[in-house]
Amino acid sequence: MPETLIPAGSTVGALQIRPLLDPLDNRILLGHALGLSRVSLITQSERVLTPDEAERLSGLLARRLQGEPIAYIVGQREFFGLPFEVNEAVLIPRPDTEVLVELALERLPPGGRVLDMGTGSGAIAVALAHTRPDAVVTALDVSSTALAVARRNASANGVNITFMASDWFEALGTEKFDLIVSNPPYIASGDRHLAEGDLRFEPAGALTDHADGLSALRTIVAGAARHLASGAWLLMEHGYDQAAQVRELLAAAGYSKVQSWRDLAGIERVSGARLG
């Protein structure tokens, strides 16, 4: 199949006139296959693909036509203006999560200590460390393969982060932080979204708690107080319909200033509260 999708001799311009995919996806994969920037795809529109280039592009298009996420195919996704390596070991960073980063930056004191729980690709931790070089950033994850990706992303973006292998708070000891953030698994087991779109290809353990979608959030709320300095904030991303339940968890645990914030689509995407 890959050999026949794109015939050798096709031009860069012709491949953009009647694309097999959404035009944006098509442009990304065409540029990736040929090593061309967006501008070069325009200025080199008469360039003719060699047989090897046609075969390589056909292979990429076939993977996308089978539903594989663009980010996994090209191995990268931008988040908070920074490039991140992504593969099947980590979630693909999404614009919705940038709200969590912005809220964290507003609440992180000068020289503050921040903990990112379930860091995955390291997107949140790296964005915070890059924007606030004065911050002392720690990131943990239970997955060694995810931590390897996060370490590479920290190095590639020139930031210093302490990474820990930990099942939530297990390896933290008595350490305290001025801010704790998390984008934990929050999709309930059996949710139809797990069988749709990009989620079909992403690591299930980073998407769902294999329960009601709130178990990881309950664990974080219950354990965070022991690791927060007085007056520090806990901020968590959650599902589109979980804000009220997360606020109830925070209020029941004795936190103050309990509230939720909306993402760009107007959905309550992050909830948080202050200790004391």
PEWOMO-V145388 format. One record per residue. N is the residue number from 1. PHI is phi in degrees with one decimal (none if undefined). BURIAL is # if it has 16 or more other C-alpha atoms within 10 Angstrom, else .. D_FIRST is the distance of its C-alpha to the first C-alpha in Angstrom with 2 decimals. Layout:
<<N:PHI:BURIAL:D_FIRST> <N:PHI:BURIAL:D_FIRST>>
This chain:
<<1:none:.:0.00> <2:-56.7:#:3.86> <3:-67.5:#:5.47> <4:-102.8:.:5.61> <5:-63.3:.:6.53> <6:-125.1:#:9.72> <7:-75.8:#:11.42> <8:-59.6:#:14.08> <9:97.4:.:17.44> <10:-65.3:#:16.78> <11:-97.7:#:19.80> <12:-58.3:#:20.34> <13:-65.0:#:22.41> <14:-63.8:.:20.10> <15:-69.4:#:17.33> <16:-99.2:#:20.09> <17:-81.1:.:21.39> <18:-127.4:.:18.59> <19:-70.9:.:16.50> <20:-77.4:.:13.58> <21:-118.9:.:15.58> <22:-49.5:.:19.29> <23:-53.9:.:20.87> <24:-66.9:.:22.23> <25:-59.1:#:19.06> <26:-60.0:#:17.33> <27:-65.0:#:20.35> <28:-62.8:#:20.46> <29:-70.5:#:16.94> <30:-63.2:#:17.44> <31:-64.0:#:20.78> <32:-66.2:#:19.66> <33:-64.5:#:16.96> <34:-101.0:.:19.60> <35:69.4:.:22.68> <36:-113.0:#:24.25> <37:-77.2:.:26.68> <38:-59.6:.:26.78> <39:-65.8:.:29.50> <40:-64.7:.:27.67> <41:-63.3:#:24.74> <42:-85.3:.:27.50> <43:-72.6:.:29.56> <44:-110.1:.:26.73> <45:-61.6:.:25.07> <46:-88.3:.:25.29> <47:-61.4:.:23.52> <48:-100.9:#:20.77> <49:-73.7:#:17.68> <50:-76.7:.:17.55> <51:-56.0:.:14.56> <52:-64.6:.:14.73> <53:-65.8:#:15.05> <54:-63.8:#:12.14> <55:-67.4:#:9.86> <56:-63.3:#:11.89> <57:-64.5:#:11.77> <58:-59.7:#:8.03> <59:-63.2:#:8.26> <60:-66.3:#:11.29> <61:-63.5:#:10.21> <62:-63.2:#:7.57> <63:-63.2:.:10.64> <64:-69.0:#:12.90> <65:-63.1:.:11.27> <66:-85.9:.:11.74> <67:102.0:.:15.30> <68:-62.9:#:15.96> <69:-61.2:#:18.99> <70:-53.8:#:18.98> <71:-60.3:#:21.92> <72:-72.3:#:20.22> <73:-65.9:#:17.23> <74:-90.6:#:19.81> <75:77.9:.:22.43> <76:-155.4:#:25.20> <77:-147.6:#:27.04> <78:-84.7:#:30.33> <79:-147.8:#:33.28> <80:53.1:#:36.86> <81:77.4:.:36.01> <82:-119.4:.:34.89> <83:-84.4:.:31.57> <84:-129.1:#:30.50> <85:-68.7:#:28.07> <86:-136.6:#:26.21> <87:-148.1:#:24.04> <88:-67.0:#:23.61> <89:-84.6:#:27.30> <90:-136.1:#:28.69> <91:-66.9:#:28.65> <92:-81.8:#:27.35> <93:-59.2:#:30.60> <94:-122.8:.:31.26> <95:-56.3:.:33.73> <96:-54.6:#:35.80> <97:-73.3:#:36.87> <98:-63.3:#:38.40> <99:-61.3:#:41.25> <100:-62.3:#:42.10> <101:-64.1:#:42.27> <102:-61.9:.:44.51> <103:-64.1:.:46.82> <104:-65.1:#:47.05> <105:-62.5:#:47.99> <106:-68.2:.:50.76> <107:-109.5:.:52.23> <108:-89.0:#:51.88> <109:-70.9:#:55.32> <110:-54.8:.:55.89> <111:67.5:.:55.00> <112:-68.5:#:53.78> <113:-98.9:#:52.04> <114:-125.7:#:48.82> <115:-117.0:#:46.68> <116:-106.0:#:43.02> <117:-99.8:#:42.23> <118:73.4:#:38.71> <119:-68.7:#:37.54> <120:59.4:#:33.84> <121:-71.1:#:32.38> <122:86.1:#:35.98> <123:-55.9:#:35.38> <124:-66.6:#:38.73> <125:-61.5:#:40.79> <126:-66.7:#:39.45> <127:-61.2:#:39.96> <128:-67.0:#:43.50> <129:-66.4:#:44.33> <130:-71.0:#:43.02> <131:-76.3:.:44.97> <132:-124.6:#:48.03> <133:-60.6:.:48.59> <134:-77.4:.:51.93> <135:-73.5:#:50.41> <136:-103.7:#:50.22> <137:-106.2:#:46.79> <138:-119.8:#:45.87> <139:-135.1:#:42.51> <140:-130.1:#:41.73> <141:-158.9:#:38.91> <142:-81.7:#:38.73> <143:-94.2:#:35.31> <144:-68.9:.:35.57> <145:-69.9:.:31.90> <146:-65.9:#:32.46> <147:-62.2:#:35.67> <148:-63.7:.:33.97> <149:-64.9:#:31.67> <150:-62.3:#:34.77> <151:-63.0:#:36.79> <152:-65.4:.:34.26> <153:-68.1:#:34.23> <154:-63.4:#:38.03> <155:-65.0:.:38.21> <156:-64.1:.:35.72> <157:-98.4:#:37.76> <158:66.9:.:41.07> <159:-120.7:#:42.68> <160:-106.0:#:44.78> <161:-134.2:#:44.03> <162:-90.1:.:45.30> <163:-102.2:#:42.54> <164:-133.6:#:43.49> <165:-87.9:#:41.85> <166:-157.0:#:43.48> <167:-86.0:.:43.06> <168:53.8:#:44.40> <169:-85.3:#:48.07> <170:-51.7:.:48.44> <171:-96.9:.:48.68> <172:-81.4:.:50.55> <173:65.8:.:54.11> <174:-107.5:.:56.59> <175:-61.5:.:54.82> <176:-119.2:#:55.19> <177:-134.1:#:53.29> <178:-88.4:#:54.11> <179:-165.7:#:50.84> <180:-123.1:#:48.17> <181:-126.4:#:44.78> <182:-160.4:#:41.86> <183:-120.4:#:38.56> <184:-84.6:#:38.42> <185:-63.3:#:36.21> <186:-137.8:#:37.49> <187:-88.5:#:35.07> <188:-68.3:#:36.62> <189:-57.3:.:35.08> <190:85.6:.:33.25> <191:-59.7:.:32.86> <192:-62.0:.:30.04> <193:-63.5:.:28.85> <194:-65.7:#:27.70> <195:-104.6:.:24.91> <196:-123.6:.:23.87> <197:52.8:.:22.03> <198:-62.1:#:22.13> <199:-58.9:#:24.76> <200:-61.1:.:22.34> <201:-103.6:#:21.19> <202:-86.3:#:24.67> <203:-63.0:.:27.25> <204:-58.0:#:29.10> <205:-66.6:#:32.37> <206:-93.1:#:32.45> <207:-102.2:#:31.87> <208:-123.5:#:34.03> <209:-89.6:#:37.31> <210:59.8:#:36.41> <211:-144.1:.:39.58> <212:-90.2:.:40.94> <213:89.3:#:39.43> <214:-113.7:#:42.85> <215:-64.7:#:43.55> <216:-66.2:#:42.42> <217:-63.5:#:44.29> <218:-62.2:.:47.36> <219:-60.9:.:47.22> <220:-66.9:#:47.10> <221:-61.0:#:49.91> <222:-68.3:.:52.05> <223:-97.6:.:51.73> <224:-64.5:#:51.62> <225:-56.3:#:55.35> <226:-70.7:.:56.22> <227:-120.3:#:54.15> <228:-106.8:#:55.05> <229:-70.0:#:58.02> <230:-59.7:.:60.53> <231:83.5:.:59.30> <232:-80.2:#:55.68> <233:-105.5:#:52.73> <234:-116.8:#:49.91> <235:-126.3:#:46.83> <236:-135.8:#:43.84> <237:-80.4:#:40.68> <238:-153.0:#:40.06> <239:-72.3:#:38.34> <240:-62.7:.:38.93> <241:-118.8:.:41.49> <242:-109.1:#:43.18> <243:-56.1:#:45.58> <244:-61.8:.:48.67> <245:-66.5:.:48.11> <246:-67.9:#:47.66> <247:-61.8:#:50.80> <248:-63.3:.:52.65> <249:-60.9:#:51.61> <250:-66.5:#:52.87> <251:-64.6:#:56.10> <252:-65.1:.:56.83> <253:-84.7:.:56.43> <254:91.1:.:59.10> <255:-74.6:#:57.15> <256:-112.7:.:58.52> <257:53.8:.:57.07> <258:-66.5:#:54.26> <259:-161.0:#:51.83> <260:-127.7:#:48.27> <261:-129.9:#:46.40> <262:-95.3:#:43.76> <263:-86.4:#:40.44> <264:-64.8:.:39.31> <265:-88.0:.:38.32> <266:84.1:.:41.85> <267:-94.3:.:40.98> <268:-65.7:#:43.34> <269:-110.5:#:41.01> <270:-130.3:#:43.48> <271:-126.6:#:46.76> <272:-165.4:#:49.38> <273:-165.3:#:53.02> <274:-112.7:#:55.71> <275:-85.9:#:57.63> <276:85.3:.:61.30>>
